[in-house]
Amino acid sequence: MHPAFHPIFGSTRYLGEDKAIEASTDNARKKLRSLFERLDGQLQGRDWLTGSRSIADPYLFVTLRWARASGVDLSGLDNLERFFNRMSADAGVVAAMGAEGL
């Protein structure tokens, strides 16, 4: 998941052409949408990615925050939306985000 964000975070600026950079960013968003669709399916009927809470869940939460901030289309991914809302309300997540000023 993480490498798919690289063009969005600027790793293709070296291309030097706005159209090429925009194309790489658009392609990254499409790839991310596909990955998030798979994760949405994984969450069908579950609260957590692996069935019980694991380190994968906070990581998914972070990548969902990145996706929302960078214009990745997450529409219709209802399982991810429920997951995001659950994680957003988690006391540990609230405390960590507060400590980071987020």
Secondary structure, DSSP 4 states (H G I P E B T S, - for coil): -GGGGTTTTTTTGGG--HHHHHHHHHHHHHHHHHHHHHHHHHTTT-SSTTSS--THHHHHHHHHHHHHHTT---TT-HHHHHHHHHHHH-HHHHHHHHHTT-
